Amino acid sequence: MDIENEPVTVLGLGAMGAALARALLRAGHPVTVWNRTSARAEALVAEGARVAPDPAAAVAAGALTVVCLLDDAAVAAVLDPLGEDLAGATLVNLTSGTPEQARDAAARLTHLGADVLAGTIMVPTPLVGTPDALVLYSGAAGVHEEHRTTLEALGRTDYLGADPGRAALFDLGMLDVFFAGMASFLHAAAIVGRDGISGADFAPYAEQVAAILPATFRGLAADVDAASHPGDEDNLIMNAAALAHIVAASRSRGVDPAVPELVHRLAQRAIDRGHGADGFSRLVEEFAPA
């Protein structure tokens, strides 16, 4: 079989599943699809996909089956009943969930005889199949290597190791940073907005702060990994004072102070433990005490 044109099955045709199927079709792969609500397959059939009558037939049709269902419960409901029909199947589970769910799904499906690669899609649907797309994978290394050319039709592939939960772990970590960043911007926009400053006027200054974050992340990572938290350039006492100002300004403007208040509380707790002269990285121990 020409691996560049291998047949692929896509289980699940929500917005993301449909985007995956389209990316594979654009790359020239024969694509079989299945969805519990068959009407969702109609547009893809018009684009060249074939519809399978049931999950077993769908899995049998592809050399590789990409699974993108609502959640882990849906994966269990669709695939676990197939039993011995999964023996020898190659599954790439791109269903979102926790690391524990990814590990449990891989264990269940491997027990049924499938080779399982877990993954997480790190971009919105319009970017799937473009050079800007990133998909993280972990689990069966052999599946990743054998089918890498096919998987690259979906986006850049980063393999993170044999633990099936690692891709989901990185996904949640990246989303943690993403959501916190968006929440912090919106909180700041609410504060300045109370004084008549538009979000558009403030955004370029927020972007300047965001531009220094990559180097800041690398410095924090080095401190965390070394379990050393030097306060040479700034320290928690200085940080706590700035955070207190943000909390006060929030309250005086009727803006919910919960976001900066959380960080201020953690900083003050570290100070109370005698770490006031340490750097900001010390807060990792407040988030995850020994």
C-alpha positions as CSV (number, residue, x, y, z in Angstrom):
1,M,0.0,0.0,0.0
2,D,1.2,3.5,-0.8
3,I,1.2,5.1,2.7
4,E,0.7,8.5,1.1
5,N,-2.7,7.4,-0.2
6,E,-3.7,5.0,2.5
7,P,-7.4,4.8,3.2
8,V,-8.5,6.5,6.4
9,T,-11.6,6.3,8.5
10,V,-13.0,9.2,10.6
11,L,-15.4,8.3,13.4
12,G,-17.3,11.4,14.6
13,L,-18.4,14.3,12.4
14,G,-18.8,17.2,14.7
15,A,-17.1,20.4,13.6
16,M,-13.6,19.0,14.3
17,G,-14.2,15.6,12.9
18,A,-15.6,17.0,9.7
19,A,-12.5,19.3,9.5
20,L,-10.2,16.3,9.9
21,A,-12.0,14.4,7.2
22,R,-11.8,17.3,4.8
23,A,-8.1,17.7,5.4
24,L,-7.5,14.0,4.6
25,L,-9.6,14.3,1.5
26,R,-7.6,17.3,0.3
27,A,-4.4,15.3,0.8
28,G,-5.7,12.7,-1.5
29,H,-6.7,9.9,1.0
30,P,-9.7,7.7,0.4
31,V,-11.9,8.6,3.4
32,T,-14.6,6.6,5.1
33,V,-16.8,8.4,7.7
34,W,-19.3,7.4,10.3
35,N,-21.4,9.5,12.6
36,R,-24.3,8.5,14.9
37,T,-26.4,11.1,13.1
38,S,-25.8,10.2,9.4
39,A,-27.1,13.4,8.0
40,R,-23.9,15.1,9.1
41,A,-22.0,13.0,6.5
42,E,-23.9,14.3,3.5
43,A,-21.7,17.3,2.7
44,L,-18.6,15.1,3.0
45,V,-20.0,12.5,0.6
46,A,-20.4,15.3,-1.9
47,E,-16.7,16.0,-1.4
48,G,-15.7,12.4,-2.0
49,A,-16.1,10.6,1.3
50,R,-17.8,7.2,1.7
51,V,-20.2,6.5,4.5
52,A,-20.0,3.3,6.5
53,P,-23.2,1.8,7.9
54,D,-21.8,1.2,11.4
55,P,-18.6,1.6,13.4
56,A,-17.4,-1.9,12.7
57,A,-17.6,-1.4,9.0
58,A,-16.0,2.0,9.3
59,V,-13.0,0.6,11.2
60,A,-12.6,-2.2,8.8
61,A,-12.5,0.2,5.8
62,G,-9.5,2.1,6.9
63,A,-5.9,1.2,7.4
64,L,-6.0,4.0,10.0
65,T,-9.0,5.1,12.0
66,V,-9.2,8.6,13.4
67,V,-11.5,8.9,16.4
68,C,-12.9,12.4,17.2
69,L,-16.0,12.0,19.3
70,L,-17.6,14.2,22.0
71,D,-15.9,12.7,25.0
72,D,-14.4,9.5,26.5
73,A,-17.9,8.2,27.3
74,A,-18.8,8.4,23.6
75,V,-15.5,6.6,22.7
76,A,-16.4,3.8,25.1
77,A,-20.0,3.6,23.8
78,V,-18.9,3.5,20.1
79,L,-15.8,1.4,20.2
80,D,-15.8,-0.9,23.3
81,P,-18.8,-2.9,22.0
82,L,-16.9,-3.8,18.8
83,G,-14.8,-6.3,20.8
84,E,-12.8,-8.6,18.6
85,D,-13.6,-6.5,15.6
86,L,-10.9,-4.1,16.9
87,A,-8.2,-6.8,16.8
88,G,-5.5,-5.5,14.5
89,A,-7.1,-2.1,14.1
90,T,-4.9,1.0,14.2
91,L,-6.7,3.8,16.1
92,V,-5.7,7.5,16.5
93,N,-7.9,8.9,19.3
94,L,-8.1,12.6,19.0
95,T,-11.1,12.9,21.4
96,S,-10.6,15.7,24.0
97,G,-10.3,14.7,27.6
98,T,-8.1,14.4,30.7
99,P,-4.8,12.5,30.7
100,E,-6.5,9.8,32.9
101,Q,-9.3,9.4,30.3
102,A,-6.7,9.1,27.5
103,R,-4.8,6.4,29.4
104,D,-8.0,4.5,30.3
105,A,-9.2,4.6,26.6
106,A,-5.8,3.4,25.4
107,A,-5.8,0.5,27.9
108,R,-9.3,-0.6,27.0
109,L,-8.8,-0.5,23.3
110,T,-5.4,-2.1,23.5
111,H,-6.9,-4.9,25.5
112,L,-9.3,-5.5,22.6
113,G,-6.3,-5.9,20.2
114,A,-6.0,-2.4,18.7
115,D,-2.9,-0.3,18.4
116,V,-3.7,3.1,19.9
117,L,-2.1,6.5,19.4
118,A,-3.6,9.3,21.5
119,G,-3.6,12.9,20.4
120,T,-4.9,16.4,21.0
121,I,-5.6,19.1,18.3
122,M,-4.2,22.4,19.4
123,V,-5.9,24.7,16.8
124,P,-9.5,25.7,15.9
125,T,-11.2,23.9,13.0
126,P,-10.4,26.5,10.3
127,L,-6.6,25.8,10.8
128,V,-6.8,22.0,10.6
129,G,-4.8,20.8,7.6
130,T,-2.8,24.1,7.3
131,P,0.8,24.8,8.1
132,D,-0.3,26.6,11.2
133,A,-2.0,23.4,12.7
134,L,-0.4,21.5,15.5
135,V,-1.4,18.1,16.8
136,L,0.3,16.5,19.8
137,Y,0.6,12.7,20.0
138,S,1.5,10.2,22.6
139,G,1.1,6.5,23.0
140,A,2.1,3.8,20.4
141,A,5.3,5.1,18.8
142,G,5.1,2.6,16.0
143,V,1.7,4.0,14.9
144,H,3.1,7.5,14.9
145,E,6.1,6.5,12.8
146,E,4.3,4.3,10.4
147,H,1.4,6.7,9.7
148,R,3.2,10.0,10.1
149,T,2.9,11.0,6.5
150,T,-0.9,10.6,6.7
151,L,-1.1,12.4,10.1
152,E,0.8,15.3,8.6
153,A,-2.2,16.0,6.4
154,L,-3.9,17.2,9.6
155,G,-1.0,19.5,10.7
156,R,2.4,19.5,12.3
157,T,2.9,16.4,14.4
158,D,4.8,16.4,17.7
159,Y,5.3,13.1,19.4
160,L,5.6,13.4,23.2
161,G,6.3,9.8,24.3
162,A,4.8,6.5,25.1
163,D,2.4,7.6,27.9
164,P,-1.0,7.9,26.1
165,G,-2.0,10.6,28.6
166,R,0.9,12.9,27.9
167,A,-0.6,14.7,24.8
168,A,-3.7,15.5,26.9
169,L,-1.5,16.7,29.7
170,F,0.3,19.1,27.4
171,D,-3.1,20.2,26.0
172,L,-4.5,21.1,29.4
173,G,-1.3,22.9,30.4
174,M,-1.3,25.0,27.2
175,L,-5.0,25.7,27.6
176,D,-4.4,26.7,31.2
177,V,-1.9,29.4,30.0
178,F,-4.3,30.4,27.2
179,F,-7.4,30.8,29.3
180,A,-5.5,32.6,32.1
181,G,-4.0,35.0,29.6
182,M,-7.4,35.8,28.0
183,A,-9.0,36.2,31.4
184,S,-6.2,38.5,32.6
185,F,-6.6,40.7,29.4
186,L,-10.4,40.9,29.9
187,H,-9.9,41.8,33.6
188,A,-7.5,44.5,32.6
189,A,-9.8,45.7,29.9
190,A,-12.6,46.0,32.5
191,I,-10.4,48.1,34.8
192,V,-9.3,50.5,32.2
193,G,-12.7,50.5,30.6
194,R,-14.2,52.0,33.8
195,D,-12.0,55.0,33.2
196,G,-13.2,55.4,29.6
197,I,-10.3,53.6,27.8
198,S,-11.4,51.4,25.0
199,G,-10.2,47.8,24.6
200,A,-8.7,48.7,21.2
201,D,-6.6,51.6,22.8
202,F,-5.4,49.3,25.6
203,A,-4.7,46.2,23.5
204,P,-1.3,47.3,22.0
205,Y,0.1,47.9,25.5
206,A,-1.1,44.5,26.6
207,E,0.6,43.0,23.5
208,Q,3.9,44.6,24.6
209,V,3.6,42.9,28.0
210,A,2.7,39.6,26.3
211,A,5.8,39.9,24.0
212,I,8.1,39.4,27.0
213,L,6.3,36.3,28.3
214,P,8.2,33.7,26.2
215,A,11.5,34.6,27.8
216,T,9.8,34.9,31.1
217,F,8.4,31.4,30.8
218,R,11.8,30.0,30.0
219,G,13.3,31.7,33.1
220,L,10.5,30.5,35.3
221,A,10.9,26.9,33.9
222,A,14.6,26.9,34.7
223,D,13.9,28.0,38.3
224,V,11.1,25.4,38.7
225,D,13.3,22.6,37.4
226,A,16.2,23.7,39.6
227,A,13.9,24.2,42.6
228,S,15.7,27.5,43.0
229,H,13.8,30.8,43.2
230,P,16.2,33.7,43.2
231,G,14.8,37.1,43.8
232,D,17.7,39.0,42.3
233,E,15.7,41.1,39.8
234,D,12.4,41.2,41.7
235,N,10.9,39.5,44.7
236,L,7.6,38.4,46.1
237,I,7.3,41.4,48.4
238,M,7.5,43.7,45.4
239,N,5.2,41.5,43.4
240,A,2.6,41.4,46.3
241,A,2.6,45.2,46.5
242,A,1.8,45.5,42.7
243,L,-0.9,42.8,43.0
244,A,-2.4,44.6,45.9
245,H,-2.7,47.8,43.8
246,I,-4.5,45.8,41.1
247,V,-6.9,44.4,43.6
248,A,-7.6,47.8,45.1
249,A,-8.1,49.4,41.7
250,S,-10.5,46.6,40.7
251,R,-12.6,47.0,43.8
252,S,-12.8,50.8,43.6
253,R,-14.1,50.5,40.0
254,G,-16.6,47.7,40.8
255,V,-14.6,45.1,38.9
256,D,-14.4,41.6,40.3
257,P,-11.0,41.2,41.8
258,A,-10.9,37.4,41.9
259,V,-8.2,36.9,39.3
260,P,-5.5,39.2,40.8
261,E,-6.7,38.4,44.3
262,L,-5.9,34.7,43.8
263,V,-2.3,35.5,42.8
264,H,-2.0,38.1,45.6
265,R,-3.2,35.5,48.1
266,L,-0.6,33.0,46.9
267,A,2.2,35.5,47.0
268,Q,1.2,36.6,50.5
269,R,1.1,33.1,51.7
270,A,4.6,32.5,50.4
271,I,5.8,35.7,52.1
272,D,4.2,34.5,55.4
273,R,6.2,31.3,55.0
274,G,9.4,33.4,54.9
275,H,9.9,33.5,51.1
276,G,9.4,37.2,50.6
277,A,12.9,37.7,49.1
278,D,12.4,34.9,46.6
279,G,11.4,35.3,43.0
280,F,7.9,34.8,41.5
281,S,8.7,31.2,40.6
282,R,8.4,30.3,44.3
283,L,4.6,30.3,43.7
284,V,4.8,26.9,42.0
285,E,5.1,25.5,45.5
286,E,2.0,27.3,46.6
287,F,0.0,25.9,43.7
288,A,1.3,22.4,44.4
289,P,2.6,22.2,48.0
290,A,4.6,19.1,48.9
